[in-house]
Amino acid sequence: MTEEVNNTEATEEAAPVQLSLADLSAAVQIIDAASKRGTFEGGELESVGGVRNRLATFVEASQPAPTEEEGEEDSDSEVAEEASAA
């Protein structure tokens, strides 16, 4: 029985921890929600806000830059929206 526990622990240690931009973005959203609900005390706000801003800046900087094709699609959809509104 001891061998089974040791095998499980070895498997868990071998698996690398993965963190994605979506995880970091979710952390920013969690901080925002907690802040709105008054979770943090006044003295904590500076450090919490600093971490939140660094995470948000990292997520924004890590997003792929829009390509020219995406820019053209956006302008085409804006023209279509303006035409349908008229």
N, C-alpha and C positions, 0 to 999 in steps of 0.2 A: 504494500500500500504506500509506503514511503517513496518507492521508486516512481509511482504514478505522479505524485505531487511534484517531485523534482523534475520530471519530464515536462510538465506543464509550465513550471517556472522558467525552464530553459527556453521553451518556445516563445514565451512572452518577452523575454529579454532579447531574443534575436530579432524580433520585429521592430523595425525602426519607427520612431514616432514621427508622424507626418502632420504638418501644419500648413493649411492652405490660406490663400488670400480671403477666401470666404469665411474661414474661422476668425481671422483678424477683423474682418468687417463686422462679423457677428459680435465680437468683443466690444467694438466701438458702439454698436447699437445697444448692447446690454448696459454699458456705462451710461449712455444717454438716457435710457429708460430708468435706471436706478437713480440718476441725478434728478430727473423730473419728479420722482416719487419721494425725494427727500431722504434718500438712504445714507448719504454722506454728511458728516458734520463739517462745520465751517473750516476747521483746521486741516481737514483731509482734502478739501476741494482743489487746492493747488497741485498736489501730487497726483490726484486722480485725473484732473484735467490735463496735466502734462503727459501722462501715459496715454490718455485718449487721443490727444493731438498727435503724438508721435505715431501711434498706430494708424490713425486716419491718414496722415501724411505718407506713411509707408505704403498703405493700400492704394492711395491715389497715384503715387509715383510708380507703382508696380503694374498698374493697368496698362495693357498694350495701347500704343498710340493709334488713334483712328487712321485708317488708310484713306487714300484719295477716293476709292470706290465708296466707302461708307459715307464720306462727305457729300458725294454726288447723290447717293440715295436719299440722304436727309433733305437736300435741296429739292429733289424731285417730289418727295412726299409733301414738302411745304407748298409747292406749286399746286399739287393736286388738292390739298386742303383748302387753299385759297380759292381755287376754281369751284370747289363744291360749296363753299360758303357764299359765293356770289350769286 
